[in-house]
Amino acid sequence: MKELVVFWLFVVALVFALIFIEETTVKLLLAPVLVVVQAVYLYKYTIPVSQVEVKEGALIVKLPSSTLVPSPSDFTVEWSRCAPEPMKVHEYRIDNNHPVRQNEYYSHRTNLEEDPETNRDFSLTLKDPCFRDSGTYICTVHKKRNIHTQKVVQLRVKGQCCRSESLLQ
């Protein structure tokens, strides 16, 4: 959070300098600095969003997520949804690709890629996707509660609902 405050103070100072400095040469030097600073901010503080579309009846759908993790032996990958209610879709811990505290609706329907520590691919495979699976999924890679990276995937499954309503409760 402190980094963010320092960043915005720097940007405000640059903007004021561009407004109040009358020398064209100085303005020509400061303007590119402001552009670079904003580009760095967007790169560091924005969460990438992917969109995936699949027709109902497909055997599987893959929700993409790959990253470089700080230490392959000490991280957790968590796929979750926040609607229709917050739920854990899949959790991966060291050498254990079996969901922990997984929402019942996703039971036996999710899996991560083979050997995610080596290939840094944390894409989630969802079996038998149906209309009710449409929504926003978030992949969070963290180490001892410190978030390393997040990825948001919008899934759209075209078709009618095929799963039992009772599974959502």
N, C-alpha and C positions, 0 to 999 in steps of 0.2 A: 504494500500500500504506500509506503514511504517513497518508493521509486516512482510511483504514479504521480504523487504530489510534486515531487521534484521535476518530473518531466513536464507537467502542465505549467508550473511556474516558469520553466525555461521557455516554453512555447509562448506564453503571455509576454514575457520579456522581449522575445524576438519580434512579436507582432507590434508591440509598442515602439520598439526601435525602428521598425520599418515605417511606422506611421509618423513618428516625430523627427526622425533624422532627415535632414534635407539634402544631404549629399547623395547624388545618384550612384556614385561608385560604391559607397558603403551599402546602399540598398541592393545593388547588384550582387554584392558579396553575401549579404544576409538572407536574401530570398532563397537561394539554393540550400542554405543551411536549414531553413525552416522546412523546406520540402523533404529533405533527407530525414530530419527528425520525425516528421509525421509518417514517413514511410516505415521507419524503424518501429515506431509505436504501433502502427497497423499490423506489422509483421509479428510483433511480440505479444500484443494484447488482444488479438481477435481470434475467435474460435472458428476454424473452417467448417463449412456446412456442405454436405454432399446430399444429392437427391438420388434415390433409387426407386425405380418403378418395376413392378412385376405383375403378371396376371395371376389371378386366383387359380389354383389348380397346379401351379408349378411345384416341383418337388422341393426345391430350396430357393432361398434368396440370400445373397451375401451382402452384409452391411460393412463397407470398407473402413479400415482404420489401421494405419501403420505409423510408427514413430521410432525414434532412438530413445531407449530407456536409460536412465542413469546407471543402473547396475542390474544386469539380467537376473541375478540371484536374489534380489530383494525388492520386488515390486508387486503390485496388485493391479489387475485390469478389471474394471467393473463396467458392464453394460447395463443401462437403466432406462426407464421411461418415466415421465411425470404425468401422463394422462392415459386413461381416464382417472388414474390415481397413481401416486408414486409407487414404483415397483422395481425390484431388481430382476433383470432379465438373465444375466449370466455374470459370474465372477470367476476370475482365474487367479490362482496363487501359484507360487513356485511349485513346479512339477505336479500340479493338481488341476486338471482341466475339467473338474466336476463342479457344477454350480453349488455355492454355499448360500443358504437362505434365499433360494430362488423362488420367484412367484410361481405358484402352481400352474398357471396358464401356460408358462413356458417350459414346464417340466418335460424332459426328454425331447425337446425340440431345438435346443441350441448347442452350439459347439464352436470352439475357436479353431483356427488353422493349426495344422501339425507344427510342432516345434516352434512356438511363437518367440521364445527367447533368442533363437538363432536368427530367424528371418525377420524379426521385428514387425511381423504382420499380426495384428490383433483383430482382424476382420471377424465378424460374427456370422456364422451360418445359421439361418433359421429354417427349420424344416416345415413343410406344409403351410406356407404363408396363406393367410386368408384376410378378408376385408378388415376384420377387427385388429389385425396386426399393423394397420396403417397408423402412422404417427411419427413422433420425434423420439429418436434414440440417442443417448449420450454415452460415448465411450470415454471413461476417465482412467488414466494411468497415474497411479500415485504410489508413493513410498512413505510409509508411516504417516499417513494423512496429509502429506505435502503433495499437492497436485503437480505432476510433471507436465502433463498435456491432456487436453480434452478435444474430442471430435464429435460433431453433431451430424446425425444422418436422418434425413427425412425419408421415410418409407411410405410408398403409396402402392397399395395392393388393389388392383382393379377387379371388381366382382362383388358377389353377394357374400354375406357372412356364412361361414361354414362350420364354425366351432360352436359348441354349446354355450349358452348364456351362463350356465351354472359354473363353468370353469373360471369366469372372471370374478366370482365372489369369494 
